[in-house]
Amino acid sequence: MSDRTGSLACVGVGMTLGAHIGPRARAHIEQADVVFVAVSDPLVELWVQGMNPDVRSLQPFYGEGKPRTNTYREMIEAMLTEVKAGKRVCGAFYGHPGVFAVVPHRAVALAREAGYEAIMEAAVSAEDCLYADLGIDPGTVGCQHFEASQFMFYRRVVDTSAFLVLWQVGVAGDPSLMRFSQDAALLDVLVELLRSQYPARHEVIVYEAATLPQAGHRALRLPLEGLPSAALTLASTLVVPPCSPMVPNMEVRARIRAMTPGLG
């Protein structure tokens, strides 16, 4: 148990306004001395402001042409400054605070290293919404998840009999971490990479979870080769369905049959 008076709780408000927040996350927001908020929609930010008298937006730290690594460092510093001042600090993030979220993970780790109490609460993420909205069960044929740029920059082994999910495809291939919009030339590179294993006309899905109750999710179905001309945002995720069947592992099956003769 830490003897420092400051503390940090990073929570998620889910994807859809008011629909996904859990009681523990709400309690952290309501009971904090100061709340830092980073959400995808101004209305969600206003909603959070209604739960606490001192809510501070992290969005102004972003800037066109400014590396996101600098933005993240400044966000973390802002949160930890208040923790070190002895305050109960809550970071409220859209979706799940631990999914594609550098700031919450790093802030919690640094706070703990400095001797402060710091926790992260689980929440509804875009991945959870994706399964429900698109009717995908990851237990049926399996799911592979990669950040789109990482998928491009490193050699990854893809199983075309499972779903392939590429996150942050709207800024895929950007090495500068400064872009906030798509680049068709970089998407051409991604498509070329995928074309080595998927047909050009293979149907893919551009998915975006709903952030407002009255606005449905987005599920744009198009051929793989049409991806560079599709309208993408920072919230876009690319879902590539399987294009080949699962191949039975006959050697393993034979070994298991030999170990369990009664099951034949």
Residue pairs with C-beta under 8 A, 6 or more apart in sequence:
1 117
2 115
2 116
2 117
3 115
4 86
4 114
4 115
4 116
4 117
5 86
6 82
6 83
6 84
6 85
6 86
6 87
6 88
6 89
6 111
6 116
7 83
7 88
7 89
7 111
7 116
7 117
7 118
8 79
8 80
8 83
8 89
8 90
8 91
8 107
8 108
8 111
8 116
8 117
8 118
8 119
9 28
9 32
9 88
9 89
9 90
9 91
9 118
9 119
9 120
9 121
10 90
10 91
10 93
10 97
10 98
10 104
10 107
10 108
10 118
10 119
10 120
10 121
11 24
11 25
11 28
11 29
11 90
11 91
11 92
11 93
11 97
11 120
11 121
11 123
12 20
12 21
12 25
12 92
12 93
12 94
12 95
12 96
12 97
12 98
12 121
12 122
12 123
12 124
12 125
13 20
13 21
13 25
13 39
13 44
13 48
13 92
13 93
13 94
13 95
13 123
14 20
14 21
14 94
14 95
14 123
14 124
15 94
15 95
15 124
15 125
15 126
15 128
15 129
15 209
15 210
15 211
16 129
16 209
16 210
16 211
16 212
16 213
17 41
17 43
17 44
17 47
17 211
17 212
17 213
18 47
18 213
19 213
20 123
20 124
21 123
22 121
22 123
24 121
25 92
25 121
25 123
26 51
28 90
28 121
29 35
29 48
29 51
29 52
29 90
29 92
30 51
30 52
31 88
32 52
32 54
32 87
32 88
32 89
32 90
33 54
33 82
33 87
33 88
33 89
34 52
34 54
34 55
34 56
34 82
34 87
34 88
34 89
34 90
35 48
35 51
35 52
35 54
35 55
35 56
35 89
35 90
35 91
35 92
36 55
36 56
36 57
36 58
36 75
36 78
36 79
36 82
36 89
36 90
36 91
36 92
37 45
37 48
37 49
37 55
37 56
37 57
37 58
37 91
37 92
37 93
38 57
38 58
38 59
38 75
38 91
38 92
38 93
38 94
38 103
39 45
39 48
39 92
39 93
39 94
40 94
40 211
40 235
41 94
41 211
41 212
43 212
44 94
44 211
45 55
45 57
45 59
48 55
48 92
49 55
52 90
56 78
58 75
58 78
58 103
61 71
61 74
61 75
61 78
62 68
62 71
62 180
63 71
64 178
64 180
65 178
66 178
67 176
67 177
67 178
68 177
68 178
69 177
72 102
72 103
72 106
75 103
75 107
76 103
76 106
76 107
76 110
79 89
79 91
79 103
79 107
80 107
80 110
80 111
80 114
82 89
83 89
83 111
83 116
83 118
84 114
84 116
91 97
91 103
91 104
91 107
93 101
93 103
93 104
94 211
95 101
95 123
95 124
95 125
95 126
95 209
96 122
96 123
96 124
96 125
96 127
96 128
97 104
97 120
97 121
97 123
98 104
98 105
98 120
98 122
99 125
99 126
99 127
100 147
100 167
100 168
104 120
105 120
107 118
108 118
108 119
108 120
109 118
111 117
111 118
112 118
126 167
126 209
126 235
126 237
127 145
127 165
129 209
129 210
129 217
130 136
130 165
130 207
130 209
130 237
130 239
131 137
131 138
133 207
133 209
133 210
133 217
133 219
134 205
134 207
134 219
134 239
136 143
136 163
136 239
138 163
141 161
141 162
141 163
141 242
141 246
142 159
142 161
142 162
142 163
143 162
143 163
143 165
144 158
144 159
144 162
144 163
144 164
144 165
145 165
145 167
146 156
146 164
146 165
146 166
146 167
147 166
147 167
147 168
148 166
148 167
148 168
148 169
148 171
148 172
148 173
148 190
148 238
149 168
149 171
149 172
149 173
149 174
149 175
150 156
151 166
151 172
151 190
151 193
152 172
152 173
152 189
152 190
152 193
153 175
158 164
158 197
160 197
160 198
160 242
160 243
160 244
161 242
161 244
161 245
161 246
161 247
162 242
163 239
163 240
163 241
163 242
164 239
164 240
165 237
165 238
165 239
165 240
166 172
166 190
166 237
166 238
166 240
167 237
168 234
168 236
168 237
169 187
169 190
169 206
169 227
169 232
169 236
169 237
169 238
170 181
170 182
170 232
170 233
170 234
170 235
170 236
171 179
171 180
171 181
171 182
171 183
171 234
172 182
172 186
172 187
172 190
173 183
173 186
173 187
173 189
173 190
174 183
174 186
180 234
182 232
184 228
184 229
185 228
187 227
187 228
187 232
188 228
190 227
191 224
191 225
191 227
191 228
194 224
194 240
195 224
195 225
197 243
198 224
198 240
198 243
199 224
199 243
200 223
200 224
200 225
201 223
201 224
201 225
202 223
202 224
202 240
202 241
202 243
203 221
203 222
203 223
203 224
203 241
204 221
204 222
204 223
204 224
204 227
204 238
204 239
204 240
204 241
205 219
205 220
205 221
205 238
205 239
205 240
205 241
206 218
206 219
206 220
206 222
206 227
206 230
206 232
206 236
206 237
206 238
206 239
207 217
207 218
207 219
207 220
207 236
207 237
207 238
207 239
208 217
208 218
208 233
208 235
208 236
208 237
209 217
209 235
210 216
210 217
220 230
222 230
224 240
227 238
257 263
257 264
